[in-house]
Amino acid sequence: MGCFLVRGKSMQPYLRDGDLVLTRRRRGRPRPGDVMVYRPERLPFAVVHRVVEADRDDVVLRGDANSGSDPEKVSSGRVLGQVWCVLPQAGRLLSLLRKIKLP
């Protein structure tokens, strides 16, 4: 299981900046419509996008608010998990709690 903070607008309206998503390992092959977290080859952070195409080895993903698919096919080895729970704005709350100095 993993926990990821959503940053940006690419998955609106399903996910919003500041949401927290919990992931789990996908049983079986990803299917169109699944929301996955993956690590792109050339970015230092994970991305949360929806599967639009899937074959035996790779998936094509796209943000719900994006007009086109992500520029690269994603191999199963780079998929970090499937979103199974969304905690709206919980990431913002965690950020605020980190700033509070306790006695």
C-alpha positions in Angstrom: 0.0 0.0 0.0 1.2 3.5 -0.7 0.1 7.1 0.0 0.6 10.0 -2.4 -0.2 13.7 -2.3 -2.0 15.0 -5.5 -0.4 18.1 -6.9 -1.7 19.9 -10.0 -4.9 19.9 -12.0 -4.5 17.1 -14.6 -7.0 14.7 -12.8 -9.8 17.2 -12.1 -12.6 16.9 -11.3 -11.9 13.3 -10.0 -8.8 14.4 -8.0 -7.9 17.9 -6.9 -4.7 19.6 -5.7 -4.2 18.6 -2.1 -6.1 15.3 -2.1 -4.4 12.3 -0.7 -4.7 9.0 -2.5 -4.1 5.5 -1.1 -2.9 2.8 -3.5 -2.8 -0.9 -3.5 -1.2 -3.5 -5.8 -3.4 -4.2 -8.8 -4.6 -7.8 -9.1 -4.4 -8.8 -12.7 -3.8 -6.5 -15.6 -4.7 -2.8 -15.5 -7.9 -2.0 -17.5 -9.0 1.2 -19.1 -10.6 3.4 -16.5 -8.3 2.3 -13.6 -6.5 5.1 -11.9 -2.8 4.3 -11.4 0.2 5.9 -9.8 3.4 5.5 -11.8 7.0 6.7 -11.9 7.8 8.4 -15.2 11.3 7.8 -16.7 12.3 11.4 -16.8 10.5 13.0 -13.8 11.6 13.0 -10.1 8.0 12.5 -8.8 5.1 10.0 -9.2 2.1 10.8 -11.5 -1.5 9.8 -10.9 -3.4 9.2 -14.2 -6.1 7.1 -15.7 -5.5 4.1 -17.9 -6.8 4.7 -21.5 -5.2 1.6 -23.2 -3.7 -1.5 -21.9 -1.9 -4.5 -23.5 0.0 -7.4 -22.0 3.1 -5.4 -21.1 2.3 -1.7 -21.1 -0.4 0.9 -20.3 -1.1 4.3 -21.9 -2.3 6.8 -19.3 -3.9 10.3 -19.5 -5.0 12.9 -16.9 -8.8 13.4 -17.0 -8.3 17.1 -17.7 -5.6 16.6 -20.4 -6.5 16.5 -24.1 -3.8 13.9 -25.0 -2.3 10.8 -23.5 1.0 10.8 -21.6 4.0 10.8 -24.0 5.3 7.4 -23.0 3.8 3.9 -22.6 4.3 2.7 -19.0 5.7 -0.7 -18.3 4.2 -2.7 -15.4 7.5 -2.3 -13.5 7.0 1.5 -13.2 3.4 1.3 -11.9 3.5 1.9 -8.1 -0.1 1.0 -7.5 -3.8 1.5 -8.2 -5.8 4.2 -6.4 -8.4 2.6 -4.1 -9.2 5.4 -1.8 -9.2 9.2 -2.1 -9.1 11.5 1.0 -10.2 14.9 -0.3 -7.9 17.7 0.9 -6.2 15.4 3.5 -2.8 16.4 2.0 -3.4 20.0 2.8 -4.2 19.1 6.4 -1.1 17.0 6.7 1.0 19.9 5.4 -0.5 22.2 8.0 0.1 19.7 10.8 3.8 19.5 9.8 4.1 23.2 10.4 2.7 23.2 13.9 5.5 23.1 16.5 4.4 21.1 19.5 5.7 21.9 23.0 
